[in-house]
Amino acid sequence: MMFLLTVAAIWTIAALTPGPNFFLIIRCTLTGSRKIAFSAAAGTLTGTLCWGLAGWLGIGSLFMAAPIAYMGLKIAGGVYLLWLGLRLLWQIRRPAGEMTIPASKVRLTPLGAWRLGLATNLANPKSALFVASLFAATMAPGTPWTHGAAAVVVMVTISAIWYAGLVAALSHRTVAGAYQRARRAIDAFAGAIFIGFGLKLALSDR
Protein backbone atom coordinates (compact mmCIF):
# COMPACT_ATOMS: atom_id res chain seq x y z
CA MET A 1 0.00 0.00 0.00
CA MET A 2 2.82 2.43 0.86
CA PHE A 3 4.37 1.72 -2.54
CA LEU A 4 1.20 2.80 -4.37
CA LEU A 5 0.71 5.82 -2.13
CA THR A 6 4.25 6.96 -2.94
CA VAL A 7 3.66 6.50 -6.67
CA ALA A 8 0.34 8.33 -6.42
CA ALA A 9 1.86 11.27 -4.53
CA ILE A 10 4.78 11.71 -6.91
CA TRP A 11 2.70 11.25 -10.05
CA THR A 12 0.02 13.68 -8.83
CA ILE A 13 2.63 16.41 -8.43
CA ALA A 14 4.05 15.58 -11.86
CA ALA A 15 0.60 15.66 -13.48
CA LEU A 16 -0.24 19.03 -11.91
CA THR A 17 3.05 20.57 -13.05
CA PRO A 18 2.53 22.51 -16.32
CA GLY A 19 4.21 21.01 -19.35
CA PRO A 20 3.60 20.35 -23.07
CA ASN A 21 0.62 18.08 -22.39
CA PHE A 22 -0.96 20.65 -20.09
CA PHE A 23 -0.72 23.50 -22.58
CA LEU A 24 -1.90 21.33 -25.46
CA ILE A 25 -5.09 20.49 -23.59
CA ILE A 26 -5.56 24.14 -22.61
CA ARG A 27 -5.23 25.10 -26.26
CA CYS A 28 -7.73 22.50 -27.40
CA THR A 29 -10.16 23.41 -24.62
CA LEU A 30 -10.12 27.16 -25.14
CA THR A 31 -10.04 27.11 -28.94
CA GLY A 32 -12.03 24.00 -29.77
CA SER A 33 -14.91 21.89 -28.53
CA ARG A 34 -15.01 19.71 -25.45
CA LYS A 35 -15.02 16.66 -27.71
CA ILE A 36 -11.74 17.76 -29.28
CA ALA A 37 -10.24 18.54 -25.86
CA PHE A 38 -11.23 15.17 -24.42
CA SER A 39 -9.83 13.45 -27.52
CA ALA A 40 -6.51 15.23 -27.04
CA ALA A 41 -6.55 14.20 -23.38
CA ALA A 42 -7.21 10.59 -24.41
CA GLY A 43 -4.17 10.72 -26.68
CA THR A 44 -2.08 12.07 -23.83
CA LEU A 45 -3.31 9.26 -21.58
CA THR A 46 -2.36 6.72 -24.24
CA GLY A 47 1.14 8.17 -24.18
CA THR A 48 1.20 7.96 -20.38
CA LEU A 49 0.23 4.30 -20.62
CA CYS A 50 3.05 3.67 -23.11
CA TRP A 51 5.62 5.44 -20.93
CA GLY A 52 4.36 3.65 -17.84
CA LEU A 53 4.60 0.21 -19.43
CA ALA A 54 8.03 0.97 -20.87
CA GLY A 55 9.29 2.27 -17.54
CA TRP A 56 7.91 -0.66 -15.58
CA LEU A 57 9.09 -3.42 -17.93
CA GLY A 58 12.34 -1.71 -18.85
CA ILE A 59 13.36 -0.95 -15.29
CA GLY A 60 12.53 -4.47 -14.12
CA SER A 61 14.57 -6.08 -16.92
CA LEU A 62 17.46 -3.71 -16.34
CA PHE A 63 17.62 -4.50 -12.64
CA MET A 64 17.58 -8.25 -13.30
CA ALA A 65 20.34 -8.05 -15.93
CA ALA A 66 22.57 -5.55 -14.14
CA PRO A 67 21.75 -4.83 -10.48
CA ILE A 68 24.46 -2.18 -10.34
CA ALA A 69 22.45 -0.19 -12.88
CA TYR A 70 19.87 0.37 -10.14
CA MET A 71 22.21 2.66 -8.23
CA GLY A 72 23.31 4.47 -11.38
CA LEU A 73 19.73 5.08 -12.43
CA LYS A 74 18.81 6.30 -8.95
CA ILE A 75 21.59 8.86 -9.07
CA ALA A 76 20.73 9.96 -12.61
CA GLY A 77 17.06 10.18 -11.76
CA GLY A 78 17.79 12.15 -8.59
CA VAL A 79 19.94 14.63 -10.48
CA TYR A 80 17.23 15.05 -13.10
CA LEU A 81 14.54 15.69 -10.49
CA LEU A 82 16.81 18.14 -8.72
CA TRP A 83 17.38 19.99 -11.99
CA LEU A 84 13.64 20.00 -12.71
CA GLY A 85 12.90 21.48 -9.30
CA LEU A 86 15.56 24.18 -9.64
CA ARG A 87 14.27 25.01 -13.10
CA LEU A 88 10.75 25.49 -11.79
CA LEU A 89 12.00 27.77 -9.01
CA TRP A 90 14.05 29.76 -11.53
CA GLN A 91 11.03 30.23 -13.78
CA ILE A 92 9.00 31.96 -11.10
CA ARG A 93 11.57 34.78 -11.11
CA ARG A 94 10.42 35.80 -14.58
CA PRO A 95 7.44 38.13 -15.07
CA ALA A 96 4.18 36.26 -15.38
CA GLY A 97 3.08 36.27 -18.99
CA GLU A 98 -0.13 35.42 -20.63
CA MET A 99 -0.66 31.85 -21.80
CA THR A 100 -0.05 31.54 -25.49
CA ILE A 101 -3.41 30.44 -26.81
CA PRO A 102 -4.18 30.98 -30.50
CA ALA A 103 -7.28 33.05 -31.08
CA SER A 104 -8.40 31.01 -34.06
CA LYS A 105 -10.43 27.86 -33.68
CA VAL A 106 -8.59 24.56 -33.72
CA ARG A 107 -9.58 22.64 -36.81
CA LEU A 108 -9.09 19.09 -35.63
CA THR A 109 -11.10 15.92 -35.84
CA PRO A 110 -11.38 13.82 -32.68
CA LEU A 111 -8.93 11.32 -34.19
CA GLY A 112 -6.56 14.12 -35.14
CA ALA A 113 -6.73 15.51 -31.61
CA TRP A 114 -6.02 12.05 -30.18
CA ARG A 115 -2.99 11.69 -32.43
CA LEU A 116 -1.78 15.15 -31.46
CA GLY A 117 -2.09 14.35 -27.76
CA LEU A 118 -0.25 11.05 -28.20
CA ALA A 119 2.52 12.61 -30.29
CA THR A 120 3.00 15.49 -27.85
CA ASN A 121 3.39 13.06 -24.95
CA LEU A 122 5.70 10.62 -26.72
CA ALA A 123 7.83 13.39 -28.22
CA ASN A 124 8.83 14.65 -24.78
CA PRO A 125 12.01 12.79 -23.74
CA LYS A 126 11.66 14.14 -20.22
CA SER A 127 8.66 11.88 -19.74
CA ALA A 128 10.81 8.80 -20.21
CA LEU A 129 13.41 9.97 -17.70
CA PHE A 130 10.79 10.99 -15.16
CA VAL A 131 9.00 7.63 -15.37
CA ALA A 132 12.34 5.83 -15.07
CA SER A 133 13.14 7.92 -12.00
CA LEU A 134 9.76 7.13 -10.49
CA PHE A 135 10.14 3.38 -10.87
CA ALA A 136 13.76 3.47 -9.75
CA ALA A 137 12.73 5.24 -6.57
CA THR A 138 9.71 3.13 -5.70
CA MET A 139 10.31 -0.32 -7.19
CA ALA A 140 13.39 -1.91 -5.69
CA PRO A 141 14.87 -5.13 -7.15
CA GLY A 142 12.67 -8.12 -6.40
CA THR A 143 9.43 -6.14 -6.20
CA PRO A 144 6.48 -8.29 -7.41
CA TRP A 145 5.45 -7.58 -10.99
CA THR A 146 1.91 -6.88 -9.83
CA HIS A 147 3.19 -3.77 -8.05
CA GLY A 148 4.53 -2.41 -11.32
CA ALA A 149 1.24 -3.09 -13.09
CA ALA A 150 -0.68 -1.40 -10.28
CA ALA A 151 1.63 1.61 -10.48
CA VAL A 152 0.88 2.02 -14.19
CA VAL A 153 -2.86 1.86 -13.47
CA VAL A 154 -2.46 4.49 -10.74
CA MET A 155 -0.51 6.78 -13.09
CA VAL A 156 -3.10 6.57 -15.87
CA THR A 157 -6.01 6.99 -13.46
CA ILE A 158 -4.54 10.11 -11.83
CA SER A 159 -3.78 11.62 -15.23
CA ALA A 160 -7.31 10.84 -16.46
CA ILE A 161 -8.92 12.51 -13.44
CA TRP A 162 -6.67 15.56 -13.75
CA TYR A 163 -7.16 16.08 -17.48
CA ALA A 164 -10.92 15.49 -17.31
CA GLY A 165 -11.18 18.06 -14.53
CA LEU A 166 -8.93 20.44 -16.45
CA VAL A 167 -11.10 20.30 -19.56
CA ALA A 168 -14.27 20.78 -17.53
CA ALA A 169 -12.85 23.67 -15.52
CA LEU A 170 -11.13 25.50 -18.35
CA SER A 171 -14.33 25.61 -20.30
CA HIS A 172 -14.77 28.77 -18.19
CA ARG A 173 -12.19 31.46 -18.93
CA THR A 174 -12.36 32.83 -15.39
CA VAL A 175 -10.81 29.58 -14.15
CA ALA A 176 -7.98 29.87 -16.68
CA GLY A 177 -7.29 33.39 -15.43
CA ALA A 178 -7.30 32.23 -11.81
CA TYR A 179 -4.79 29.50 -12.63
CA GLN A 180 -2.51 32.00 -14.34
CA ARG A 181 -2.53 34.22 -11.22
CA ALA A 182 -1.65 31.26 -8.97
CA ARG A 183 1.00 29.82 -11.29
CA ARG A 184 3.97 31.15 -9.31
CA ALA A 185 2.83 29.52 -6.07
CA ILE A 186 2.09 26.22 -7.83
CA ASP A 187 5.50 26.19 -9.53
CA ALA A 188 7.27 27.07 -6.27
CA PHE A 189 5.55 24.22 -4.43
CA ALA A 190 6.25 21.70 -7.20
CA GLY A 191 9.88 22.84 -7.44
CA ALA A 192 10.48 22.39 -3.73
CA ILE A 193 8.94 18.92 -3.79
CA PHE A 194 11.05 17.80 -6.75
CA ILE A 195 14.25 19.15 -5.18
CA GLY A 196 13.59 17.30 -1.94
CA PHE A 197 12.73 14.07 -3.68
CA GLY A 198 15.69 14.37 -6.05
CA LEU A 199 18.16 14.85 -3.19
CA LYS A 200 16.70 11.91 -1.28
CA LEU A 201 16.84 9.71 -4.36
CA ALA A 202 20.40 10.60 -5.35
CA LEU A 203 21.88 10.43 -1.86
CA SER A 204 20.11 7.37 -0.47
CA ASP A 205 22.07 4.11 -0.29
CA ARG A 206 19.08 1.98 -1.34
C-alpha positions in Angstrom: 0.0 0.0 0.0 2.8 2.4 0.9 4.4 1.7 -2.5 1.2 2.8 -4.4 0.7 5.8 -2.1 4.2 7.0 -2.9 3.7 6.5 -6.7 0.3 8.3 -6.4 1.9 11.3 -4.5 4.8 11.7 -6.9 2.7 11.3 -10.1 0.0 13.7 -8.8 2.6 16.4 -8.4 4.1 15.6 -11.9 0.6 15.7 -13.5 -0.2 19.0 -11.9 3.1 20.6 -13.1 2.5 22.5 -16.3 4.2 21.0 -19.4 3.6 20.3 -23.1 0.6 18.1 -22.4 -1.0 20.7 -20.1 -0.7 23.5 -22.6 -1.9 21.3 -25.5 -5.1 20.5 -23.6 -5.6 24.1 -22.6 -5.2 25.1 -26.3 -7.7 22.5 -27.4 -10.2 23.4 -24.6 -10.1 27.2 -25.1 -10.0 27.1 -28.9 -12.0 24.0 -29.8 -14.9 21.9 -28.5 -15.0 19.7 -25.4 -15.0 16.7 -27.7 -11.7 17.8 -29.3 -10.2 18.5 -25.9 -11.2 15.2 -24.4 -9.8 13.4 -27.5 -6.5 15.2 -27.0 -6.6 14.2 -23.4 -7.2 10.6 -24.4 -4.2 10.7 -26.7 -2.1 12.1 -23.8 -3.3 9.3 -21.6 -2.4 6.7 -24.2 1.1 8.2 -24.2 1.2 8.0 -20.4 0.2 4.3 -20.6 3.1 3.7 -23.1 5.6 5.4 -20.9 4.4 3.6 -17.8 4.6 0.2 -19.4 8.0 1.0 -20.9 9.3 2.3 -17.5 7.9 -0.7 -15.6 9.1 -3.4 -17.9 12.3 -1.7 -18.8 13.4 -0.9 -15.3 12.5 -4.5 -14.1 14.6 -6.1 -16.9 17.5 -3.7 -16.3 17.6 -4.5 -12.6 17.6 -8.2 -13.3 20.3 -8.1 -15.9 22.6 -5.6 -14.1 21.8 -4.8 -10.5 24.5 -2.2 -10.3 22.5 -0.2 -12.9 19.9 0.4 -10.1 22.2 2.7 -8.2 23.3 4.5 -11.4 19.7 5.1 -12.4 18.8 6.3 -8.9 21.6 8.9 -9.1 20.7 10.0 -12.6 17.1 10.2 -11.8 17.8 12.1 -8.6 19.9 14.6 -10.5 17.2 15.0 -13.1 14.5 15.7 -10.5 16.8 18.1 -8.7 17.4 20.0 -12.0 13.6 20.0 -12.7 12.9 21.5 -9.3 15.6 24.2 -9.6 14.3 25.0 -13.1 10.7 25.5 -11.8 12.0 27.8 -9.0 14.0 29.8 -11.5 11.0 30.2 -13.8 9.0 32.0 -11.1 11.6 34.8 -11.1 10.4 35.8 -14.6 7.4 38.1 -15.1 4.2 36.3 -15.4 3.1 36.3 -19.0 -0.1 35.4 -20.6 -0.7 31.9 -21.8 -0.1 31.5 -25.5 -3.4 30.4 -26.8 -4.2 31.0 -30.5 -7.3 33.0 -31.1 -8.4 31.0 -34.1 -10.4 27.9 -33.7 -8.6 24.6 -33.7 -9.6 22.6 -36.8 -9.1 19.1 -35.6 -11.1 15.9 -35.8 -11.4 13.8 -32.7 -8.9 11.3 -34.2 -6.6 14.1 -35.1 -6.7 15.5 -31.6 -6.0 12.1 -30.2 -3.0 11.7 -32.4 -1.8 15.2 -31.5 -2.1 14.4 -27.8 -0.2 11.1 -28.2 2.5 12.6 -30.3 3.0 15.5 -27.8 3.4 13.1 -25.0 5.7 10.6 -26.7 7.8 13.4 -28.2 8.8 14.7 -24.8 12.0 12.8 -23.7 11.7 14.1 -20.2 8.7 11.9 -19.7 10.8 8.8 -20.2 13.4 10.0 -17.7 10.8 11.0 -15.2 9.0 7.6 -15.4 12.3 5.8 -15.1 13.1 7.9 -12.0 9.8 7.1 -10.5 10.1 3.4 -10.9 13.8 3.5 -9.7 12.7 5.2 -6.6 9.7 3.1 -5.7 10.3 -0.3 -7.2 13.4 -1.9 -5.7 14.9 -5.1 -7.2 12.7 -8.1 -6.4 9.4 -6.1 -6.2 6.5 -8.3 -7.4 5.4 -7.6 -11.0 1.9 -6.9 -9.8 3.2 -3.8 -8.0 4.5 -2.4 -11.3 1.2 -3.1 -13.1 -0.7 -1.4 -10.3 1.6 1.6 -10.5 0.9 2.0 -14.2 -2.9 1.9 -13.5 -2.5 4.5 -10.7 -0.5 6.8 -13.1 -3.1 6.6 -15.9 -6.0 7.0 -13.5 -4.5 10.1 -11.8 -3.8 11.6 -15.2 -7.3 10.8 -16.5 -8.9 12.5 -13.4 -6.7 15.6 -13.8 -7.2 16.1 -17.5 -10.9 15.5 -17.3 -11.2 18.1 -14.5 -8.9 20.4 -16.4 -11.1 20.3 -19.6 -14.3 20.8 -17.5 -12.8 23.7 -15.5 -11.1 25.5 -18.3 -14.3 25.6 -20.3 -14.8 28.8 -18.2 -12.2 31.5 -18.9 -12.4 32.8 -15.4 -10.8 29.6 -14.2 -8.0 29.9 -16.7 -7.3 33.4 -15.4 -7.3 32.2 -11.8 -4.8 29.5 -12.6 -2.5 32.0 -14.3 -2.5 34.2 -11.2 -1.6 31.3 -9.0 1.0 29.8 -11.3 4.0 31.2 -9.3 2.8 29.5 -6.1 2.1 26.2 -7.8 5.5 26.2 -9.5 7.3 27.1 -6.3 5.5 24.2 -4.4 6.3 21.7 -7.2 9.9 22.8 -7.4 10.5 22.4 -3.7 8.9 18.9 -3.8 11.1 17.8 -6.8 14.2 19.2 -5.2 13.6 17.3 -1.9 12.7 14.1 -3.7 15.7 14.4 -6.1 18.2 14.8 -3.2 16.7 11.9 -1.3 16.8 9.7 -4.4 20.4 10.6 -5.4 21.9 10.4 -1.9 20.1 7.4 -0.5 22.1 4.1 -0.3 19.1 2.0 -1.3 
